Amino acid sequence: MISWIFLLIAILSEVAGTICMKLSMGLTKLIPTIVMFVLYGVSFSALALSLKTIDVSVSYAVWSGLGTAIIAVAGYFIFGEPLGGFKIASICLIIIGVVGLNISGH
């Protein structure tokens, strides 16, 4: 169970780091750049800790897939990026793929 908590921390810190990456304006703003590096460090560390008991294929798929889906939605709400039907369908496919990998691992 603790590995899944580490994975959740990894996902949330990766999403927050990606938001800071956007806010850093190409690494030209100091504070968002520093926060981005710290959050990515937390993310990779937590991801590594999750690998103690979760298969790497499942852990990485959940981390990257849900991170991608969450950041696409966050981009819509935070940065006003477009979120059309095709993008929503693609996000759903990512989630279906992550669920499929989890199911197949058991």
Sequence and secondary structure as in RCSB ss.txt:
>XXXX:A:sequence
MISWIFLLIAILSEVAGTICMKLSMGLTKLIPTIVMFVLYGVSFSALALSLKTIDVSVSYAVWSGLGTAIIAVAG
YFIFGEPLGGFKIASICLIIIGVVGLNISGH
>XXXX:A:secstr
 HHHHHHHHHHHHHHHHHHHHHHTTTTTSHHHHHHHHHHHHHHHHHHHHHTTTS HHHHHHHHHHHHHHHHHHHH
HHHH     HHHHHHHHHHHHHHHHHHHHT 
